[in-house]
Structures are given as structure tokens and as C-alpha cells.
Amino acid sequence: MVIDSHVHLSVCNHEGQTFSQIRDDLLLSMQVQGIDYAFVYADSEPDTGVADLDTSWPLVKHQPRLLLLGTTTIPLADAQIIEQLDQLAETGDIIGIKLYPGFELFYPGDDDCYPVYELCVRHGMPVVFHAGETMEEAWREAYNHPQEVAKAAQAFPGVAFVIAHFAQPHLKACREALFNYPNIYADISGLAHLDVEQRCGKKRIFELLTDVGQRRPEKILFGTDWPICDVNAHLQLVSLLPIGGASKDLILAGNAERVFGL
């Protein structure tokens, strides 16, 4: 089984299409590439080119192969958003929360995030952070650096926190967070994109993933950042890692199943 733990309903490479059409393209891509399930990340704000929560929810609600993560802005734009997310979690319509530090100017350890983490404690859901490169403005990376995620992980040891994109270009810092905090994980979405390979070094990416895959394979989640990035390139990245088949199975599906409580 293969679970793509990081996709969006996005107009990227789908200009002129409706979000419904993009969802159908996602399902077709999954069929072609052999992806069994995909986790759809809603955007925290409307009209960004990525479907927000109110748009994504009805599009994936009746698609058993698509599982949705809720989201919100930080600070909370409306206190009622927690009630909405609570209801969606209660009915199983969301399986986690995605937050966007860097795009939004908050740190994962800020008190403003605590109502979200407390929600996740109640429902046994993980939190995924956008991490690393943000809008090609390096100063934004201070908000989502792995050391900032570590502060949230320390404050809420019962919550699983996932660092998206392996925090590239902060790959070593992400690796250290994975080794040092039992409730921190990372997905590999975007790491097989040409721009990221040029920024971080393809060999360096491969060597670092090999190190974590050999020592702590239970910490890595497969993800692609579709439709921005190529699914097959990410599958090849995992297939080439010099690790055992059982470890690859964890990366491709087992870890996502465990972390997201599927």
C-alpha cells in the first residue's frame, strides 16, 4: 500500500480548471501511480489558488481514498473555528490539522496555537506544519524551523507533530528533531522537485534520507506535494534508498497509518 500524505487541491499546473476537476485529476493520478490514499491539505485562507477548508470538505467527503486535514489561521480569526474543527473531527471528516507558520507570522510554540493542540489531544490527531522554504523569502523560515516545532513537541508530548517538506533547506536540523523528540515526524514532500534538488543538493538529500531511513525509518512519511511536484519522482526516491523492504513499507504507508490513527 502507498499513502501520499501531502497533496493539495491547487490550480498549480491546472490553470482554468475547477477544484472539482482538479480533484478528479488527483484521483486519476493516484490510479495511474498506484497511490491507495491521499491526505488533502486545505489552505488556511480563501482565494489563494489552493482550496480552503470550506471548499475542500464537500469535494472529498464522499471520496473514500481522499482524507482531509483541517486548518485555521493563527491567531484564530474566529473562536468558533475550534468548534467547527471539533465537529469535523468528531464525525471523522478530518484526520489532522495543518498549520502554516512562515506563510503566517507565528511560531509553533506560541500560546495562540494551544487551542488547536488541545483539540488534537481530545481527538488523537496529529498536527502538520509547513516548514522550510516559504515564498522564496528566507526570513520566513525562522517561524517554521525545526527548533520551533520542537517547542510545541515539548509542550504537548501527547501530540504527534509532522514537519512537512523535511523542512528543506534545513534538512540536518529536521533530522536532529526526528532523533531527539519521540513525537516529531517528517514527510518528504517536495524533496524530489528539481528546484529543491538544486537548492539542497540531490546527493545530500539522498544521503540524509538514507541515514534516517536506516536508523529511524518509523519517522519518515511519504508525501509528494501534488500537483506542484511529480509523484513518480518521489516514489523513485524511496525505492532507491538502500534500506530494507520493511522500512520502505513503513515510509510508504505504515507510518502514515500509525501517526494519523487510520
N, C-alpha and C positions, 0 to 999 in steps of 0.2 A: 504494500500500500504506500501511496505517496500523498502527503498533505502539504499543499502550498500555504504556509502560514502567514503570507503577506501579499495581498493583492488589493487593488482599488478599482472602483468603477470610475474611470478617468477618461477625459477626452484626449489625453495624450495618445498620439497615433490613431485617434478615432474622431478626428475633426468632422463635424457635420452630422454625427450620429447622436441619437438619443441615448440616455442612460439605459433604457430598456434594451436597445440594440447592442450596447456595449456589454451588458450582462450576458446576452445571448452569444456574443463573440467570446466572452470568457468561458462559458460552458463548452463551446465548440473547441476552443484551445485546450481546455482540460481533457476533453475526449481524445484529441489528437496526440497530446503529450503524455497521456497516461496518468493524469492527476486525479486522484479519487475525491478529494475535498479541498476547498479553498476557504481561507479566512478573509472576509471582506472588511477592509478598514474604512469606515466613514470619515469624512473630513469634519473638523470641528466648527467650520463656518460655511455658510452657503455661498454659492456663486463663485467658486474658486476653480471650477473645471473638474473637481472631484466631487462625487455625490456625497452630500452630507447625510446625517443620520435619518432625518425625516424622508429623504429621497431613497436612501439605500434600503431601509427596512421593508417597505412593501415590495421592493424588487427581488429581495432574497427570501422573504418569509416562507414562500411555498416552494423553494428550491432546496431539496434536502442535501445537495452536495455543496451548498454555499452557506457558511456560518458567519454571522455578523458580530463585529465588535462595536460597542457603543463608544461615545466620545462626548466631550464637552470642552468649552473654553475654560481656561484658568486665568484669573479668578472666575468663579461661576457667574455667568451672565444672568442667571435666574436660579434662585434657590430651588425652584420646582423641578429643575433638570435632574436632581438626585432622585426625586420621586419617580420621574419618568424612567430613568435608568433602572431604578429598583424594580419597577413593574416589568420592564423588559427582561430583566434578569430572572425574575420570579417565574415568568412564562417560558423561559428558555429561548427567547428571541435574540438575546445577546449572550456571548460566551466569555467576554472580557471587555476591557476598556483600553482605548488607545488615546494617549495624550501627546501633545506636540510642542514640547519645550524647544526653544530656538526659533520656531515659527512664531510662537507666543513667548513673551518675555517673562518666564517664571522658571524656577528651579524645581526639580522633582522632590526636593526635601522641604519645600515651602509648606507652611501650615495651610495655605489655601488649597492644597491638594488632598488634605487629610479626609474631607468628606467622601472623596472618590475612593480612597484606600479603605476607609471604613465600610463602604458599600461592598467592596471586593472581599473584605473579610466575611461579611454576612453571607455572601453567595459563593465563596470559594473560587472567585475568578481572578485571573492574572491581570496585570497592567503592562501594556506595551508602550515604550517611549520611542518616539522618533529620536534618533541620536546621530551625532556626527555632522557631516556636511549639510548645510542648510542655506539654500538660496545663494550659494557661492559667496557668502559673507562670513568669513572665519570667526568674527567676534560672536556670532550667534551660537557657535559650538560650545562656548563656556556654559550655556544654560543646560545642555544635554550631555555633557561629558560624563563618562562612566563613574568618575568620582562623585558626581552629583547624584547619580542613580543609587550609588552605594549608601548615601544618606537616607534615602527613602527605604532601602532594604533593611538598614539597621533599625529604623523607627517602626517598621512593620514586618517583623520576621515571618509572620504567617502568610504574607502575600508573595506570590511569585512575580518577579519583575523581569520583563524581556527587553533587552536592548536591541532595537531594530538596526539593521544595516551593519551590525558588528561595530557600530559607532565609527565607521570609517570617516576620516583617516586615522582615528585614534585606536588602531587595532590592538596595540600592545596593552593600552590601558583597559580595553574591553576584556582582553584575555586575563589580566590580573583580577578584574572584578569577578569574572567567572570562577577563577580559582579560589578567591578569598571569601566569597559570600554564597552560602548554600542556596539562597532564594533568588539569585540572579542568573539569567539565561540570555542567549543572544540568537538572533536569526541572521542568516547570510544574505538576505535580500539586497540586491544591487551589486554584490561583490564580483559578479561575472560581467558587469557592464564595462564597456571599453573605457569610458571616462574614468571609472573607478580604478580599473587596472592600471591606467596611465598615472593616476594620482598616487596610488598606494604602491604600485609595483606588483605585477602579476605573480612573480616568483615569491615575493614577500607575503602576499595574501595566501598563496598555496602552502607555504611553509608554516605560517601561523595556524591555519585551519588544520593542517596535519598534526601540529603539536597538540592543539586542544582535542582534536578527534582521537588521538592516541591516548591521551591522559584523562580526558573528561568528556567522552562522547555524549554523555547524557545532558550536556549543557547547550548543545547546538540544535537549532531548529531550521529546517529547510524553508526557504521563502524566496520569492523572486522579484517582488515589486512590479508585477504585471499591472498595466500594459507598458510601463516605461522600459522594462528590461526583458530580455529574452529568457523564456522558460528553459529551453533546451540547454543553453549555455550554463545555467545553474545546475541542471541535472548532471551535466558532464563534469562540472567542478566537483560535485560529491562523488561521482563514480570513479574519478581519477585519484581520490585520496588514498594513500597507502595504509588503509585501516581495514579491519575485518568486516565481513558481511553483516554481522550482528550490530556493529557500531553504525554502519551505514543505514541499517533499518531504523535505528533509534533516531538518527538525524532526519531521515526522510519522512518519518511518521510517528514513531513511538514516543519521542519527546513531546511533540505537539499534543498527542493524545493525553499524556500524563499531565503536562503543565496546564492544559485547558480543561482537564477533567472530563474528557469525552468518554 
